[in-house]
């Protein structure tokens, strides 16, 4: 079957199966669909520059990669520096397409598949444009902040688990809200748990708390709560000293990470303020200065989306319809989406449902229709995506009167 000549916009299609130390590159000539070369190339600037130039000097070339993160970033940067267009095939799409090829899986075959898919289905590739350095910096910062928050949550959970194993009554004093306070974390870092606190005594603990910033005369009441809990248990569990040493370590890690997150948030705020879109996003109910930078970093340039539906599909907030045979109108969960953007949009929608009348009314309406909490939040996030797209395209701030129907 003859190929649709409208899709053959380039003379050569250069596919890269990227790796940590080596890539495999395969170039296909569109005129006769023949392999021009297929070879291994080191993850090295000079080697990559030479192989991309080899194809580019022959005619117009499209470089395609299946990973555009850390492993593929050098390939993309060199191609853009040489003035060569770059396309991206998401791993999920690549797997779906490559299943149609009967070849055994090797680096050479994968590179050929990437090049061949790029030639035959150019319209299904995602373009990789020139990355705004500030936008890339914002994405790196917000991603790192998310990782630190996740690590903090993990350490909090481990700390609660250890306190429960050694002294359940004391664990209830150091609950979730308490561990959000640096005073309680410093107590655990200093004394570990019930044994360390008992050895220190009430007076020493009160003196320690009084020296902490923002103690505000709480030393006596905090010490009273702690020792009232300690007195409820008279026996000592096994290996309590080892357990409490780990508690001290975890509390110290949480304190250090809190300082790091605070400094990181200052950097994020500084970069976020450089974008005119920051005022637009921060004006939306439920977004604020924490979720706004994440949404902006993950969306990037709004011009790369042709419609609000495309943005919703990219974010995974729009349900996919599944229809086959007698199964009609069934909505299924999207497997392929930007999870960071989806989480930010859904979190913002959930916040708005609690504090914004129009959003709360829409959420309540969905609940009344029989939808679960998650489904109602997702529906609200989808509706708000239309609004976000329109606001970013037009450059307009949120206005309740104008956006009453859009939320």
Steps between C-alpha positions, in 0.01 A plus 500: 500500500637840405571737782311826533750739347366787711659338805846479342598855591865412564767341282641294787362363826762436767378288791691472827453218747662685789699344782711610794843450340420416138218567256410320181419721201318396185440728200234430237479679162138592429526487121554123488450410871846345517731491800789739439692399809444326833771515759587531866608843620645609833321742734757763401456843349748460215375153402136611506576819309673301227223245452220759497698715257553199274127477443432874507759571229317261266167684525227615736502275806272420790666358811270284714551371854293287733634671813549874534605509866850453635602227253377678188574860598845511338370361170222761497731788594752415226229453236345836588846662493546365147162638396341154468137440596437254783199278562411300807322162517373438854602157636138388523438585133827340397404173666161501331648566157801268535275203575407507131862428405585129506870553560671390821565786741853642469641852512545498122141386443363756743689781325363380164145485640530857635622626161239304307215616723622856462489465122165324475316681781668839525172653612503286816833634626525772762721789387786594730534876477767735626487472877473826691781484754290663771213259437735204512648632826150534645419141403822371659428691821135392529591138425770506767260655750246223432773240559602660831138519616453133411814409697376703797166320493678166490719591798200626696323171442808304612531719807135440594548128449801489733325707767197270483722194546672646806232712666150535341384765748801718424443455124157659544667811643733519201216479248500634145437862598767484772765380254427806287643702790877535528470500883375141511755387243783655703375315810519170312839588352636578846344222710378232256196366687358397835826361640706802406233738627467310829875516558500875428207575732220755483701804616777447246243453223322822596830688494583352157160596355522853642822560303336410167388770257127579517456299821281783626454377857390155386780315679300399805189386311698299243707331770181419692344329196815300432555373852130425550528269197826345624343418838232289329753228413719329759678234292784544252501330161802316360783691328352834603840674497562401138148604403533838669834565329320455167221731619760768577650454154165523322401812695832661409449413134154657505635821654779526240261425218261765625774761472587374152138512385462853637806619306376317191160670524673839502678407176177373347320823593778708343486308169120483502475878532698539174210359297192710416300176522568492875251782565241319286535163672525640852172689449312169457325377817683202652825542305710733712877538502579133566301328224534789253870443429438126451215561256703757304812282491309195375287685242786710367407703193123485459541542123605136470142397576242548226202497735388458860416139417864436401618654827252290697614184319865586572417554869287186521197680647271411211352147507561277199199341336506127434251359252516151360218265407233505770718718726398858430574828672740355756756743643843362581792646693771661289829311527705749298513848647715752684447376855661803664261732314202276573578493873542880508173564314306254717649639823410854390147386414463333839615817677258709294213263583555583868549875474339626177122516473469433125743210513330357808161522326633310197663237723177455699303464176727216387469331836122527475523326162647198678867556422765415759723762660788423263274510194348831609843658558618372162191643330563836667867490397396427140261793497759732648751389235280668238519818702878476550554446127282800408669724758853408389414547132334840552726614784201588719476476878226307676179695531211338681236674291661400167598151606182411689412236244856369470595492869 
